[in-house]
Amino acid sequence: MGDLYANYAELAAAETEGVDYERRTVDVAGATWTSIAIHGGGIEAGSGEMAREVGTNLMDHYEFAGIKPSGNWDLHITSTNFDEPNCVALVGGSRRTLSFHGYTGTTGVAETAIGGLDTEMVAAVTERLETAGFTVITAPSEIAGTDPSNICNENTRSAGVQLEMSRALRESFFPDGDTSRAMRDSGQRTDAFRLYATAVRSAFLGRGLVSLGSINVSRYTTVPAPGADVDLTASVATDKLATGGGHFLALAARWLDTSNTYLARLEFSTSQAVILTLRKRVAGTETFLVQHTTGLTHAAGRRFVIRLQVTGSTLRAKAWQHGTPEPIAWQLTTTDTDLTQAGSVGTRSLLSSANTNTLPVVASWDDFAETSGPQRMSVTRSVNGVVKTHATGADLRLAQPSIIAL
């Protein structure tokens, strides 16, 4: 069925904003990605809610929503013709775009038909969704999102991702499969909705997600170390700028328990400074050892790499922004003899006791590697703040796009 309107100007001349449709734009400071739903509201029910959830605090967000009591399909403008100015401007200034849609699909089959010209992110989103248990297929030509004039491809890379969610999938996002406006506006969502959004967000944030729902509570992920001497690296990001108090993300070595470990900690401060410290916890008491102000600037979703080396009694650390060269020199070096056992290695995520962010803050860990031993980290759901895992495989890292809901 063809569209009633060829472009936004025709639609705006015939329909009444605020009565028949709404345009919703949210700008996120420092965001380089955009999450959009150009057929939101009652046009393709569930697409707008998903785009909004995925984009919250991470990405600029745009939604064109049909709000008529009925006949919202009349407001459908195909992606290659969609030229609403706010959306065009938002997408045009973004580096990457996720465009959420709905299609009928096969009755009772919950699946996502994925397409778009950003093949790297198509692969990443597909992997995250499939790992979370969702069915993903390659979009057929009519909804493949590969036309350069498709709004999802009109960003600075000229390449975006289009996610076409089947009716059965979208119905699974709401209690009793009810996609009515009343249900959608009520804010009620199913576990499937939240899991789907988190899986897509992980393609932006990284592989291992630690959801920090409390201040001043440490969340550890650990595996047995190959020995007492280790050389660890990992990249990390958080989904918000710090308010009230900092975000603390650390690599842990010679971890015996939550009371005994060495830490190379990055602080994302309330001024967006990135501060590196070496620390130790002995018998439950945490002691600051040495500090380096990196000169880097924190932003939501921006990744930083931490490296921690422990050799004998010598501790060294450095940090840099992901995607830039590793500094040649160690930024911090100190000695300490309190912890000598190999124990475990891993990560620690923590919010300052003064932090006032709207919770949860999501920390994202990736690229976890220990260069001296054959290990691999497979993170599982934690219910008590400590995640212990087994070691297998070729190297120590977050093995799958893990979702850690704490």
Sequence and secondary structure as in RCSB ss.txt:
>XXXX:A:sequence
MGDLYANYAELAAAETEGVDYERRTVDVAGATWTSIAIHGGGIEAGSGEMAREVGTNLMDHYEFAGIKPSGNWDL
HITSTNFDEPNCVALVGGSRRTLSFHGYTGTTGVAETAIGGLDTEMVAAVTERLETAGFTVITAPSEIAGTDPSN
ICNENTRSAGVQLEMSRALRESFFPDGDTSRAMRDSGQRTDAFRLYATAVRSAFLGRGLVSLGSINVSRYTTVPA
PGADVDLTASVATDKLATGGGHFLALAARWLDTSNTYLARLEFSTSQAVILTLRKRVAGTETFLVQHTTGLTHAA
GRRFVIRLQVTGSTLRAKAWQHGTPEPIAWQLTTTDTDLTQAGSVGTRSLLSSANTNTLPVVASWDDFAETSGPQ
RMSVTRSVNGVVKTHATGADLRLAQPSIIAL
>XXXX:A:secstr
   S SSHHHHHHHS BTTTEEEEEE  TT  EEEEEEEEETTSTTHHHHHHHHHTTTSEEEEEEE  SS GGGG
   TTT   HHHHHHHHT SEEEEEEEE  STT  EEEEE S HHHHHHHHHHHHHTT EEEE  GGG    TTS
GGG STTS  EEEEEEHHHHHTTSGGG  SHHHHHHT   HHHHHHHHHHHHHHH SEEEEE STT  EEEEEE 
SSSSEEEEEEEEESS   SS EEEEEEEEEEETTEEEEEEEEE TTSEEEEEEEEEETTEEEEEEEEEEEEE  T
T  EEEEEEEETTEEEEEEEETTS   SS SEEEE  S  S  EEEEEEEE TT    S EEEEEEEEEETTS  
 B     SSSEEE  B SSS SB S  EE  
